[in-house]
């Protein structure tokens, strides 16, 4: 699973680097406020298929420990790949093993430990060198990845899991644009990889527009044998896909399927390119 971190990566096709460092402490505080507000029965509600709120909280703790062990402490232990196991299967297996082992841990103990270890994770990211090489980001097609992308990826995971907990207890998605704007910007970095098998004339552009205070516009351009987010916008893209923010983040995390997103989208131009764009996935899936 560990990338070879000998060279500093320069994935210019992913566009302008993202700096999520200052948001980790605020996201951690929001998570703790959510967990502290839970009633005893809330911990047993389903947060994602097969996992309760308590399971998902344990998973987040595993992510915290993994980041600190690997990148702060240089710890080399831990599970390895089974013969013939894919990255996706490996990650899903070890996540499930961790969650299963923590089902004996009480919600109160989980909350206390998440508070302690999550604070350490926030401080780690605050001090991170965004240009240093880090773990690969498979859904962006880059390995090793620069720390700016790896850290932003972790930020989106922590944020997404908090929303899943909120939804499980009947709360809406946190609309705070400080967080959601960075989440959406990070998720859109999957566009070049999403389109990697789509052949189009050089210079062909697809634009994704996400509405709302946290939204924005991302344009991906065909440049030879790949697509890039680093090219200047042309006047007339071949396709424009308009999404609301809720649809966009749920699509990227497969909270909804592409067909549902397409039904909600506003599409101008080439329908096939728009449909290919809506296959975007910004998690290990």
N, C-alpha and C positions, 0 to 999 in steps of 0.2 A: 504493500500500500504506500510506503514511503517513496516520495519522489527523489530523484538524484538532484541534489541542490548544489551542484558545482558551478553553475553559470547563472548569472543574473538574467532572468528572462526579460524580453522586450517585446511583448505582444502588442505592437502598435495598432493592429487591426481592431483591438478592443476599445479604442477610443481613450478619452481623457481619464486618467486615474481617479478613483474615488477615495476619499478620506473619511472613513467611518469612525475613526479612533475616539473622538470626543463623545460619541453617542452610546458607547457600551455601558458606561456608568448609569446613564439615564434609563436605558433599556433594562438593566439589571434592577434598578429601583422600581420600574413599572412591573416587572415580573414579580418581585417580592410583594408589592401592593396587591397584585391579583391573587397570589397564593394566600396571603394573610387574610383575605376577605372570604375565603372559601368556607362554606358550611361543611360539617363532617360528611354529609351525603354527597357533596359535590365531587369529592375525590374518587368516587366510584362511577361517575358518569363517563360515558364514552367520549373521548376526545378525538381520536382517529380510529379507523376500523381496527378492532382487535386490541386497542390500548385505552385504558382509562386515563383520567386526569393524573392519577398517581403514577401510572406507568410513564406517561409523557414527561412528568416532572423528573422521574428517575432517569429517563433518556437524556434530558437536558443536563443533569448532573454528570452523566457519563461523558457528554461532549465537553463539559468544563474540565473534568479530570484529564481527558485525552489531550486537550490543547496544552494544558500546563505541563503534563508529563513529557510530551513530545517536544514542545518548542521552548518551554522555559527551563525544564530540568534535564533535557537530553536523555530521557529514559528510553531504552530500546526494547523493553519487554512488551508482552502483550500477545494476543492471538495472531496467527498467521493464516494465510490462504490454505484452504483444503485443495487437494489435487483437482485441477480443472475448474476451480471456482472462479467466477467472474467478479469484478469489483463490486457490482451491484449486489450479487448474492452474498459476498463476503460481508459487506456493510450491513445488510439486513440481518444476517445471521448473528453477528457479534452484538448488534443493537438489541436483538431479541434476547440473547443470552444475558446481557447486562440487566435488562428490564426484569427478566424472570428471577434473577438473583436478588433483586431489590424489592420483591413483593412482600418480603418479611419486614421491610423498613416502614415505620409509621410515617404518616403525613407530617407530623410535627418534627420528626428527626430529618426528614427530607428537606423541609423548609429551612430549618436551621443550617443544614449543610450547604444547601444552595445559596443561602445568604453569605456564608463564609467563603466558599470557593468561587462563587460568581463575582465577588468583589475582587478577588485575586485575578480572575480572568480579565475583568475590566481594566485593572492596572497594567496587566501584561500588554493588552492591545494599545493602551494609551501611550506606551513607550516603544511601540513597534516601529521598525524602519520600513516604510511602505515600499521602498525600492528593492528590498532584499528578496532573494528567492524563497519560496515557501511551497507548500503542498499543491499538487495539481488540482485544478477545478475541471472535472470531467465534462460537465455540461457546457463549459465554455471552450472545451477542446484545447486546453493549455496545461502542460505538465513538464517542468515545474511552472507554477504560477507566481507572479509577483505578490508580495505580501499585501499590497493594496486590494487585490482581487480576493485573495484567500481570507483576509480579515473581513472584507465586505460580505463575502459569502457566509461566514459565520454569523455576522450581524443579522443577515436575512433569516438564517435558520432560527436564531433565538427569537426574533420578532415573530416569525411564522408560528412557532410553537406556542408563544404567548397568545396569539389570536385563536389558535385551536382550543386552548383552555378557556378563553373568553366565550367562544361560541358554545362550548360544551355546557356552560352554566347560564346560557341565554343572553349573553352580552354581544353587542355588535363589534365589528372590527374597530380597533383603535384608529381614529382618523387623523391623529397628530401628524401633520405633514413633515415635521422634523425627521420622523422615523420612516414614514411611508415613502417619501420622495427618494431616500437613499435605497430603500428596498427595491422600488421599481427601477431605479437607475441600474442597480446591480443586476437585477433579473434580465434586463434588456441586453446585457453583455453576452447572453446566450444566442443572440440573433445570428451572428456569423456562423456559429457551429450548427444551429438549427437548419440553415440553408446550405450546408456544405455539399449536399448532393443535388442541389438545384442549379441547373445550367442556364445561364442567361448571357446576353451580349455584354461585353465590358462596358461599364458605365451605367448599367441598369440599376435603378434605385427603388427601394421599398421603404416607406416611412410609416412608423408606428406612432400614433398620437394618443396619449392617455390624458383624459380630461380631469379637471379638478385641481385643488390647491397643491396636491402632491404630484401631479402629472407632468408631462413634458413631451418632447418629440425626439425620436431616434431614427436616424436614416442609415440604412445599410446598403452598401454599394458592391456590385460585382466587379472585381478587379482581377481578371485572369482566372486562376484556378481556385480562388476563394472569395469570400465576402468580407467587407471591412466597415467598421463604424467610424473610421478616422477620415473618410473623404468628405469634402465640402458638399453641402446640399445643392442639388440641381433644382431648376425651376419647376420641372414637372416630373415627379417620380412615376414609375410605371404602376405602382399600387400604393394606396394609402389605407391603412387599417386604423380605425378609430375605436378605442375601447375606454370604458370607464375604469377607474382605478381598482374597484372591487373585482370586476371581471378579470382585469389584467393580472393581479397578484394570485388570484385563485387559479387561473389558467396555468401560470408558471409553476405552481406547486401541485398541480393536478387535483385541486379541490373541485374543479369542474373540468370537463373534457373539451377538446377543441371544437367539436360540433356545437356545443352550448355557447362557447365564446363567439363563434362565427355567427350564430343566430342573433347575438346581441351587438355585434360589431357594425360599424359604419364603414363600408368598403367602397372605395373609388378606384377604378382602373382594373388591372389584371386580376381576375378572381383566383386563378390558379396560384399566383404568387402570394396573394393574401391568405389562401388556405395553407400554403406551405409555411408561411410566417406564424400562423396560429398553431403550429405543431410545437412551438417553443416549450421547453421544459428547463427550469432553472434549479432543479434538485436532482439528486441521484434517484432515479426512478426505475 
